[in-house]
């Protein structure tokens, strides 16, 4: 949300050490914690609602916690809650070197599925491979991306597509899905998807629009998922 007045402090997520608590707080002074959805986080000190604090394990750095919690929650929500990925599925993840894309690749692979990852340029391919992608396709090096995906998935097509690009790759993504396959739209980095006719889409394809922040969750559900991500 744009600031309503200036000066203002930007940022909604971060990590740090607790220096003061209320009498009802679950945190204690000295705890290493991370948080999201606390406006003004680009600051040296910040008052964060107690229910938004997530303990950081000693094996996780402040930098990783601050930079990864929101993206991790998005990725977890997409492939565990919105469209639970089954073991053995073939899953297409676009922009797999991005923050959410890398975590999606890790989590989907951890669920026993195979990830066909796409990245925009060659220097991003190692990041997708390190995240566990089965195959990595570099989009600016391939003339017919849809054919390359179908060559890997087999004639039936992929089971699920996770796409945060929007308009740029929509037609290609839809064309690679199997019957009853699921297209998951969670972002529009390449522009909004134009209005479309469902009648013109492939037979049996499911289209899912998904927010990354899972606003239907209670605060207790959110905390449980945040602890799992950490």
Backbone bond lengths (Angstrom), bond angles and torsions (degrees), N, CA, C in turn:
res aa  C-N    CA-C-N  psi(-1)  N-CA   C-N-CA  omega(-1)  CA-C   N-CA-C  phi
1 X - - - 1.466 - - 1.520 109.27 -
2 X 1.355 119.24 130.27 1.461 120.44 179.59 1.522 110.98 -62.06
3 X 1.334 116.99 146.41 1.470 118.88 178.13 1.516 110.91 -64.12
4 X 1.326 115.73 144.26 1.462 120.42 -179.74 1.514 111.63 -90.96
5 X 1.330 117.41 -11.59 1.457 120.73 179.38 1.517 109.04 -153.50
6 X 1.300 116.52 159.19 1.462 122.16 176.63 1.529 108.29 -126.46
7 X 1.326 118.10 152.31 1.474 125.93 0.23 1.538 112.01 -71.63
8 X 1.329 115.40 157.34 1.453 121.01 179.37 1.520 109.14 -141.90
9 X 1.326 116.97 160.91 1.461 122.37 177.40 1.516 108.11 -110.95
10 X 1.332 116.81 127.03 1.458 121.40 -177.98 1.526 110.57 -84.42
11 X 1.338 114.35 177.22 1.466 120.71 175.61 1.506 112.63 96.00
12 X 1.352 115.85 140.06 1.461 120.28 178.37 1.526 112.22 -128.49
13 X 1.340 118.48 -2.96 1.459 119.91 178.85 1.522 110.16 -138.79
14 X 1.332 115.67 157.42 1.453 119.42 -178.04 1.516 111.36 -179.25
15 X 1.332 115.31 -169.19 1.464 121.85 179.49 1.515 108.78 -154.09
16 X 1.340 116.22 154.76 1.456 119.98 179.75 1.511 111.83 178.56
17 X 1.320 114.87 -165.83 1.464 122.35 -178.95 1.527 108.93 -111.30
18 X 1.325 117.00 134.43 1.460 122.26 179.45 1.532 109.60 -69.71
19 X 1.331 116.48 127.34 1.467 120.83 179.18 1.520 112.37 -113.66
20 X 1.341 117.95 -13.68 1.466 121.01 177.76 1.522 108.17 -157.49
21 X 1.331 117.04 147.78 1.460 121.90 -178.88 1.519 109.83 -138.70
22 X 1.329 115.50 159.74 1.460 120.68 172.24 1.519 109.03 -85.51
23 X 1.302 116.38 171.42 1.460 120.53 -177.95 1.523 111.95 -66.07
24 X 1.360 117.88 -27.01 1.455 121.43 -176.69 1.539 113.18 -96.81
25 X 1.294 118.00 3.47 1.458 121.09 -173.39 1.519 112.22 -69.85
26 X 1.338 115.74 145.28 1.461 121.32 173.30 1.524 111.07 -83.73
27 X 1.315 116.89 -16.61 1.463 121.02 178.36 1.524 110.03 -87.54
28 X 1.327 115.80 159.93 1.462 121.56 175.78 1.518 108.98 -126.59
29 X 1.316 116.14 156.86 1.459 121.18 179.63 1.528 109.43 -59.06
30 X 1.327 115.54 132.21 1.459 121.41 -178.47 1.521 114.24 99.38
31 X 1.335 118.07 -12.13 1.460 120.94 179.21 1.530 110.64 -64.58
32 X 1.331 115.65 142.59 1.465 121.97 171.28 1.530 107.11 -90.39
33 X 1.327 117.47 121.61 1.458 120.94 -173.55 1.531 111.21 -137.51
34 X 1.314 114.77 157.62 1.459 122.56 171.30 1.519 108.35 -126.60
35 X 1.338 116.46 166.80 1.459 120.16 -179.19 1.526 109.79 -157.81
36 X 1.330 115.03 161.44 1.464 122.41 169.54 1.520 107.66 -135.84
37 X 1.343 115.27 163.59 1.458 123.26 178.37 1.530 112.99 59.44
38 X 1.350 115.53 42.13 1.464 120.82 172.44 1.525 107.52 -122.93
39 X 1.332 118.26 95.48 1.469 121.05 -176.57 1.526 112.19 -56.15
40 X 1.326 115.15 142.27 1.454 120.92 -179.93 1.513 114.06 92.10
41 X 1.333 116.68 20.15 1.465 120.05 -172.23 1.521 114.54 -72.87
42 X 1.333 118.50 -16.09 1.465 119.56 177.63 1.534 108.44 -82.55
43 X 1.329 114.77 67.11 1.461 120.99 -176.39 1.519 109.39 -147.16
44 X 1.318 117.18 164.40 1.465 120.86 178.69 1.524 111.43 -73.90
45 X 1.332 116.88 -34.68 1.463 121.37 177.99 1.518 108.75 -137.46
46 X 1.338 115.63 148.55 1.458 120.47 -175.57 1.518 109.68 -153.75
47 X 1.326 116.45 140.15 1.461 121.58 172.26 1.523 107.54 -90.10
48 X 1.338 116.27 117.57 1.462 122.18 -176.54 1.526 108.56 -114.12
49 X 1.332 118.03 135.70 1.466 119.49 175.51 1.527 110.70 -55.57
50 X 1.313 116.24 136.12 1.463 121.23 -174.91 1.520 112.43 -56.00
51 X 1.335 116.83 -38.41 1.463 119.40 -175.87 1.528 112.69 -70.70
52 X 1.335 117.88 -12.08 1.460 121.12 179.10 1.526 112.93 -96.00
53 X 1.311 118.15 0.79 1.459 121.43 179.42 1.529 110.69 -85.90
54 X 1.326 115.87 134.44 1.456 122.08 179.66 1.525 108.45 -124.28
55 X 1.329 119.57 121.93 1.462 121.22 178.90 1.530 111.38 -60.14
56 X 1.330 116.10 141.03 1.459 121.76 178.09 1.520 108.88 -102.43
57 X 1.337 118.73 123.17 1.467 120.40 175.18 1.528 110.84 -60.64
58 X 1.315 117.18 152.66 1.465 120.84 -178.89 1.525 112.27 -61.11
59 X 1.329 117.06 -25.79 1.463 120.48 -179.07 1.524 113.50 -78.64
60 X 1.341 117.42 -6.39 1.461 121.77 -178.22 1.526 109.08 -109.19
61 X 1.326 116.79 130.41 1.458 121.21 -179.15 1.526 110.55 -77.24
62 X 1.341 115.53 160.42 1.461 119.34 175.03 1.524 110.52 -60.06
63 X 1.344 116.48 -39.97 1.465 120.30 -177.97 1.525 111.01 -63.07
64 X 1.335 117.03 -44.31 1.463 120.45 179.68 1.519 111.26 -66.07
65 X 1.319 116.52 -39.61 1.462 120.34 -179.18 1.521 111.24 -66.93
66 X 1.344 116.00 -45.63 1.462 120.00 -178.90 1.517 111.23 -66.71
67 X 1.333 117.46 -39.53 1.447 120.65 -176.23 1.506 114.62 -85.52
68 X 1.333 117.56 -17.45 1.449 119.59 -171.71 1.514 117.07 -111.83
69 X 1.330 118.16 -16.17 1.463 118.73 -173.31 1.523 112.36 -63.64
70 X 1.320 117.68 -50.10 1.465 119.78 -177.37 1.527 110.75 -64.73
71 X 1.339 116.98 -43.26 1.461 119.48 178.60 1.526 111.31 -66.04
72 X 1.330 116.49 -38.57 1.455 120.13 178.10 1.515 112.28 -64.29
73 X 1.321 116.78 -40.22 1.460 120.44 177.69 1.530 111.11 -64.04
74 X 1.327 115.98 -39.47 1.464 119.97 177.48 1.522 110.79 -62.21
75 X 1.327 116.20 -49.19 1.465 120.39 -178.48 1.523 111.13 -62.66
76 X 1.325 116.69 -43.87 1.464 119.81 179.95 1.523 111.19 -62.28
77 X 1.333 116.50 -43.71 1.465 120.29 -179.91 1.521 110.67 -61.30
78 X 1.331 117.06 -41.07 1.456 120.67 -176.43 1.522 112.50 -64.12
79 X 1.336 117.28 -47.46 1.472 118.93 -170.85 1.526 114.46 -101.07
80 X 1.344 117.58 -6.34 1.461 120.14 175.46 1.534 111.71 -106.82
81 X 1.322 116.55 -34.90 1.460 120.91 -171.42 1.524 112.25 -109.23
82 X 1.319 116.70 -57.87 1.465 119.85 -175.85 1.522 111.87 -64.73
83 X 1.324 117.01 -49.16 1.462 122.66 177.77 1.522 107.92 -138.01
84 X 1.341 117.84 85.57 1.471 119.90 -178.84 1.526 110.80 -58.57
85 X 1.318 116.04 118.89 1.468 120.54 -175.91 1.524 109.42 -81.35
86 X 1.332 118.19 123.98 1.458 119.98 -178.85 1.525 111.99 -80.69
87 X 1.306 115.41 155.22 1.463 121.18 175.37 1.525 109.40 -60.15
88 X 1.331 115.83 137.35 1.452 120.93 178.18 1.511 115.13 87.48
89 X 1.331 117.81 -4.29 1.462 120.85 -179.81 1.531 110.42 -70.25
90 X 1.332 115.31 155.79 1.461 121.79 170.58 1.524 106.83 -105.51
91 X 1.332 116.24 119.93 1.464 121.89 -170.28 1.524 109.64 -122.20
92 X 1.320 115.80 131.53 1.458 121.97 176.40 1.519 108.95 -97.47
93 X 1.337 116.27 123.15 1.465 121.74 178.05 1.522 108.08 -118.91
94 X 1.326 116.50 113.87 1.455 120.47 177.03 1.531 110.66 -83.23
95 X 1.320 115.60 152.20 1.469 122.01 -179.58 1.521 110.06 51.80
96 X 1.322 114.84 52.06 1.463 120.81 -173.29 1.518 113.68 -74.62
97 X 1.333 118.43 -3.59 1.457 120.61 175.30 1.527 111.89 -96.58
98 X 1.329 116.59 -3.73 1.472 119.96 177.14 1.514 109.66 -75.49
99 X 1.328 116.83 173.07 1.460 120.13 -179.45 1.514 112.73 -58.82
100 X 1.333 117.19 -55.87 1.467 120.46 179.43 1.523 110.15 -67.33
101 X 1.332 117.15 -40.02 1.458 120.55 -178.40 1.520 112.93 -61.19
102 X 1.322 117.12 -41.63 1.470 120.17 178.74 1.521 110.76 -65.15
103 X 1.335 116.24 -43.77 1.461 119.15 -178.81 1.525 111.31 -68.50
104 X 1.334 116.85 -36.67 1.456 119.73 174.49 1.525 110.31 -60.03
105 X 1.327 116.28 -44.00 1.463 120.43 179.47 1.519 110.73 -60.75
106 X 1.328 117.04 -43.57 1.467 120.69 179.01 1.524 111.51 -63.65
107 X 1.325 116.60 -47.92 1.465 120.50 -175.39 1.523 111.81 -69.50
108 X 1.340 116.64 -41.85 1.465 120.11 179.49 1.530 109.91 -64.15
109 X 1.322 116.39 -42.34 1.462 120.21 177.08 1.521 110.54 -62.69
110 X 1.333 116.55 -39.48 1.452 120.88 178.24 1.521 113.40 -64.32
111 X 1.324 116.95 -22.56 1.461 121.19 177.91 1.530 111.55 -85.95
112 X 1.335 116.30 2.21 1.453 119.48 176.27 1.505 114.84 90.64
113 X 1.326 117.23 16.12 1.462 121.36 177.69 1.528 110.03 -100.52
114 X 1.332 116.30 165.39 1.459 121.85 176.73 1.524 108.87 -104.69
115 X 1.323 116.82 132.39 1.455 121.52 -177.10 1.523 110.56 -106.01
116 X 1.342 115.24 123.20 1.456 121.33 164.56 1.516 105.86 -93.61
117 X 1.315 117.01 113.28 1.458 122.10 -175.16 1.518 110.28 -102.34
118 X 1.323 117.02 141.86 1.454 120.46 169.84 1.521 108.88 -117.20
119 X 1.319 115.14 143.49 1.466 122.31 175.09 1.518 107.68 -133.08
120 X 1.324 116.51 158.24 1.462 119.77 -173.65 1.516 113.01 -78.12
121 X 1.336 117.96 -29.20 1.466 120.47 -177.33 1.521 110.32 -146.80
122 X 1.339 115.43 162.59 1.451 121.47 -171.45 1.506 115.11 -61.84
123 X 1.338 117.72 -33.86 1.464 118.73 -176.23 1.530 112.65 -69.97
124 X 1.343 116.46 -12.42 1.462 119.99 178.39 1.527 112.86 -90.76
125 X 1.307 117.11 -13.00 1.462 120.88 -175.13 1.526 113.24 -60.15
126 X 1.355 119.96 -42.70 1.471 118.72 -179.49 1.526 113.45 -58.66
127 X 1.340 117.64 -35.52 1.469 119.96 179.93 1.519 110.77 -63.64
128 X 1.330 116.97 -41.06 1.464 120.19 178.62 1.523 110.99 -67.64
129 X 1.312 116.47 -39.41 1.465 120.05 179.06 1.525 111.10 -65.89
130 X 1.319 116.64 -41.92 1.467 120.67 179.22 1.525 111.56 -64.42
131 X 1.332 117.06 -27.68 1.464 120.85 178.95 1.519 112.09 -76.22
132 X 1.349 116.83 -9.10 1.454 119.61 175.26 1.512 115.68 113.51
133 X 1.339 117.69 7.03 1.460 119.41 -178.68 1.525 111.17 -58.90
134 X 1.309 115.63 139.23 1.467 122.07 177.17 1.520 110.13 -70.39
135 X 1.344 116.57 -46.98 1.449 123.11 176.82 1.532 108.00 -137.42
136 X 1.334 116.88 144.91 1.459 121.67 178.71 1.523 108.86 -121.85
137 X 1.330 116.90 127.80 1.455 123.04 178.45 1.522 109.33 -113.34
138 X 1.328 116.35 128.59 1.471 122.24 179.27 1.524 107.85 -94.37
139 X 1.324 116.40 113.14 1.456 120.57 -169.14 1.528 113.54 -63.71
140 X 1.338 118.15 -37.68 1.466 118.79 -177.35 1.529 112.84 -79.58
141 X 1.336 116.99 2.05 1.464 120.54 176.88 1.531 112.08 -110.94
142 X 1.340 117.37 2.83 1.460 121.54 -175.08 1.522 109.65 -122.69
143 X 1.314 115.88 127.12 1.461 120.51 -178.50 1.518 111.72 -74.22
144 X 1.321 117.69 -42.77 1.467 122.06 -178.66 1.530 107.93 -121.64
145 X 1.338 115.75 90.38 1.463 120.37 -175.96 1.526 111.14 -65.45
146 X 1.319 117.43 -40.35 1.457 119.95 -179.59 1.513 111.90 -60.11
147 X 1.326 117.19 -42.92 1.459 120.92 179.15 1.521 110.98 -65.21
148 X 1.338 116.88 -37.83 1.466 120.48 179.26 1.521 111.05 -65.17
149 X 1.342 116.48 -38.60 1.469 120.32 178.45 1.529 110.41 -67.17
150 X 1.328 116.60 -45.91 1.468 120.14 -179.20 1.525 111.43 -65.74
151 X 1.322 116.94 -30.42 1.461 120.11 177.12 1.524 110.94 -63.97
152 X 1.336 116.68 -32.60 1.466 121.14 178.78 1.526 111.77 -83.68
153 X 1.312 116.70 -38.82 1.476 119.93 -174.10 1.515 112.52 -77.99
154 X 1.323 116.91 -22.32 1.449 119.90 -173.06 1.517 110.43 94.09
155 X 1.319 118.17 173.39 1.469 121.64 -173.39 1.526 114.39 -64.16
156 X 1.330 117.91 -25.51 1.470 119.75 -178.21 1.522 112.61 -74.04
157 X 1.333 117.57 -27.65 1.455 121.22 -178.75 1.517 112.80 97.90
158 X 1.322 116.13 -179.10 1.463 121.51 -178.45 1.516 110.45 -85.24
159 X 1.318 115.47 157.47 1.468 120.81 -179.05 1.520 112.86 -83.03
160 X 1.338 116.67 -40.09 1.464 121.82 -176.42 1.520 108.54 -141.25
161 X 1.334 116.05 142.14 1.465 122.11 170.66 1.520 108.11 -119.80
162 X 1.333 117.42 127.63 1.461 122.42 171.74 1.524 107.28 -106.55
163 X 1.335 115.70 117.28 1.460 120.08 -173.00 1.521 111.37 -131.79
164 X 1.324 115.50 118.29 1.457 121.07 175.23 1.515 112.51 -105.60
165 X 1.347 117.43 10.04 1.463 120.24 -177.25 1.520 112.66 -92.91
166 X 1.332 117.77 -27.28 1.460 120.24 179.18 1.513 112.90 80.70
167 X 1.312 117.20 -123.43 1.461 123.75 -172.33 1.524 112.69 -57.18
168 X 1.325 117.65 -40.41 1.462 121.84 -170.12 1.520 113.35 -54.39
169 X 1.323 117.87 -45.20 1.458 121.35 -171.64 1.522 113.91 -117.48
170 X 1.327 116.97 10.56 1.468 119.68 -174.39 1.524 112.13 -59.75
171 X 1.321 117.57 -52.58 1.465 120.43 -175.91 1.523 111.37 -61.56
172 X 1.327 116.90 -40.77 1.462 120.27 178.66 1.523 110.08 -64.05
173 X 1.330 116.23 -45.08 1.466 120.35 -177.91 1.522 111.26 -59.65
174 X 1.332 116.57 -48.16 1.460 120.85 -178.43 1.525 110.91 -60.94
175 X 1.338 116.23 -37.88 1.464 119.96 -176.33 1.524 112.98 -70.18
176 X 1.336 117.57 -16.52 1.470 120.35 -177.22 1.526 113.11 -97.53
177 X 1.333 118.02 -3.47 1.459 120.80 -176.53 1.526 112.23 -80.03
178 X 1.306 115.81 144.23 1.455 121.45 173.52 1.526 109.67 -76.48
179 X 1.329 116.38 172.29 1.461 121.11 172.82 1.529 108.98 -60.47
180 X 1.307 116.84 128.91 1.457 125.66 -175.44 1.528 112.66 71.22
181 X 1.322 116.97 13.41 1.457 119.88 174.27 1.520 111.09 -69.61
182 X 1.340 116.56 161.21 1.468 121.76 -173.29 1.529 110.40 -120.43
183 X 1.333 115.61 124.97 1.459 122.19 172.53 1.523 108.21 -98.23
184 X 1.335 117.38 120.72 1.464 122.03 -177.87 1.530 108.56 -109.10
185 X 1.309 115.69 113.17 1.467 122.84 -178.75 1.525 108.53 -100.72
186 X 1.331 116.89 112.96 1.463 119.01 -178.08 1.526 113.75 -124.97
187 X 1.328 117.93 4.12 1.459 120.56 179.10 1.507 110.64 -168.49
188 X 1.319 116.27 169.46 1.471 120.33 -178.58 1.513 111.54 -141.57
189 X 1.326 114.75 54.89 1.463 120.49 178.66 1.522 111.52 -61.36
190 X 1.343 117.10 -27.66 1.458 121.49 178.61 1.514 113.37 -98.92
191 X 1.322 116.82 15.61 1.457 121.53 -179.96 1.518 112.13 105.69
192 X 1.338 117.55 157.12 1.467 120.86 -179.96 1.525 111.74 -68.88
193 X 1.330 115.55 146.12 1.462 120.59 176.28 1.535 108.58 -69.29
194 X 1.337 118.03 127.56 1.477 119.57 179.53 1.522 110.97 -63.18
195 X 1.320 115.37 162.17 1.462 119.91 174.61 1.524 108.87 -56.15
196 X 1.321 116.21 140.44 1.458 119.68 -176.23 1.525 110.49 -135.52
197 X 1.312 114.50 161.06 1.460 122.21 175.87 1.523 108.43 -99.16
198 X 1.317 117.06 121.49 1.463 119.82 177.60 1.517 111.27 -61.19
199 X 1.351 116.50 -31.35 1.460 119.97 -179.04 1.524 112.03 -62.52
200 X 1.340 116.72 -26.68 1.463 121.18 -177.61 1.528 113.05 -88.00
201 X 1.337 117.71 -2.66 1.458 120.18 -179.31 1.531 110.33 -84.04
202 X 1.332 117.01 158.02 1.472 119.74 -179.86 1.531 111.41 -57.51
203 X 1.319 115.46 149.60 1.463 121.90 -177.21 1.524 111.61 -60.26
204 X 1.332 116.68 127.70 1.456 121.75 171.94 1.506 116.35 82.02
205 X 1.336 118.36 0.75 1.462 120.23 -178.04 1.534 110.23 -75.91
206 X 1.325 116.35 139.62 1.463 122.19 178.11 1.526 109.29 -102.33
207 X 1.331 116.36 132.75 1.461 122.05 177.92 1.523 108.46 -111.42
208 X 1.329 116.66 124.44 1.467 121.63 -177.39 1.514 108.78 -124.87
209 X 1.305 116.10 124.87 1.464 121.27 172.28 1.514 107.32 -101.20
210 X 1.326 116.76 128.23 1.461 119.50 -171.34 1.520 110.93 -135.30
211 X 1.313 116.63 126.51 1.466 120.97 170.16 1.519 108.36 -73.03
212 X 1.311 116.18 146.07 1.453 119.00 179.70 1.506 114.27 -82.05
213 X 1.344 117.92 -14.69 1.459 119.26 -171.56 1.523 113.58 -99.42
214 X 1.322 119.13 2.25 1.471 123.35 172.79 1.533 112.26 47.06
215 X 1.309 116.27 59.25 1.465 120.05 -174.41 1.525 113.37 -70.08
216 X 1.329 117.29 -9.35 1.458 119.81 177.12 1.524 111.42 -75.98
217 X 1.346 117.57 -12.99 1.462 120.33 -176.09 1.525 111.84 -73.78
218 X 1.325 115.54 145.75 1.458 120.06 169.20 1.527 108.40 -74.06
219 X 1.316 117.23 166.44 1.464 119.81 -179.74 1.522 110.87 -65.31
220 X 1.331 117.81 -33.10 1.469 120.26 177.87 1.526 111.06 -67.87
221 X 1.334 116.77 -39.41 1.469 119.75 175.62 1.521 110.54 -64.22
222 X 1.324 116.02 -42.56 1.469 120.20 178.80 1.524 110.72 -59.56
223 X 1.322 117.13 -46.18 1.465 120.54 -178.97 1.528 110.77 -62.71
224 X 1.319 117.57 -41.03 1.453 120.60 179.39 1.525 110.92 -61.90
225 X 1.328 116.31 -43.72 1.458 119.74 179.34 1.531 111.37 -68.20
226 X 1.325 116.43 -37.32 1.462 119.62 178.95 1.525 110.73 -64.68
227 X 1.312 117.49 -38.92 1.454 120.80 177.57 1.526 110.69 -66.39
228 X 1.336 117.20 -37.26 1.467 120.26 176.30 1.514 111.43 -63.82
229 X 1.332 116.79 -41.53 1.469 120.41 178.34 1.525 110.78 -62.34
230 X 1.317 117.11 -43.04 1.465 120.29 178.63 1.538 111.43 -63.35
